[in-house]
Amino acid sequence: MLIQNNTDPREGNPLSFENTEVAFRHTSNSDLNRAWWLFKLININFLVKIGPPITNFFLNIHLPIKGLIRATIFKQFCGGETIAECNGTISNLAQGGVGTILDYSVEGEDEEAVFDETCQEIISTINRANGDKSIPLTVFKVTGVGRFALLEKLDAKLPLSPAEQDEWKKVEQRVTLICKKAFDLGIPVMIDAEESWIQNTIDDLALAMMGVFNLKKPIVYNTYQMYRHDKLVSLTDDHHTAVGLGFILGAKLVRGAYMEKERKRAAEMGYPSPIQRTKQATDDDYNAALHYCVANIAGIAIVAGTHNEDSCRLLADLLDEYKVNHNHPHIYFSQLLGMSDNLSFNLANTQYNVAKYVPYGPVKAVLPYLFRRAQENTAIAGQMSRELSLITKEKQRRNN
């Protein structure tokens, strides 16, 4: 039976996303000014588009640009180059009641030795979280521990060669090793979503891990990208599977991160795009997923990964409607480090569970992640303007 929320719904929810004093209480004046200039630059689409090739060119010819990157975009959106370097960010977030999700964000590797190293690094994040309530969740991508082309072949249901079969067994072993470590230490681990043409294989793997490790509490979470028109059905189907097999479904709900790539590939290869026709359809499915999960919260644990204020407000209201504690262990809100602090810190200030993704890794290796995030967020109508307006409001408040 769910514990009733101590807040009487008739009194109204005190949550406000306009309180910049709470949102930026952890931010120094110099960091606030840096963020203001950075978001001004990101807001200029031209700079976001030309940034990656220019930056990579300077790095490849060994010009001293790393320090500039580290002091600006890297500092805004990353915790450091190593787990140890993230300690300051972890502590800073914790002071505002916000947890950390250490996200090893090195991308594009394709060698077995690197996959083994990445597996061990992910296990290191789980070990770092052990005994530290400031790190309530961990995360990894299957392509961090296995070759993309191999997953693609599995998704297409093509026969694997004997060597590829051995390779796939190693991927399964790495994923099992990570999930077993998470289970042993009681630290939930989320499996990130990826491109649609490898996602079925990831989904099957995630559900298999839940069937082993989620029997008593949510340990393994799969990710549902609601900008895909089939993912609301996937969520409900997976919940029915979980009920039938007696495990708790772990579900991270996001809108999605590969929209342009998905549409381009579908057009080039002549198959129907998996992407929703409109943003409204995505929003509707995302909010429907929140309704479904809260209505079934005894058997579903969710991480609402969103920068959308309406969806955050809806989830907060749903908890009151269903008389669910704000800090129920099956419900987390999540945003990215360096963005939407008005959501993260005001939610935490009202006793909701909140954790921010804190990417880390060598500066050059993390650049693809950083520029992709910048491009995604520039594409979201009003996102950068909203960030700028809130930072400006806080600067004015501090100057008065």
Beta strands, then each sheet from edge to edge (+ up, - down):
strand 1: 99-104
strand 2: 138-140
strand 3: 189-191
strand 4: 220-225
strand 5: 249-254
strand 6: 300-305
strand 7: 331-336
strand 8: 354-360
sheet 1: 1+ 8+ 7+ 6+ 5+ 4+ 3+ 2+
end
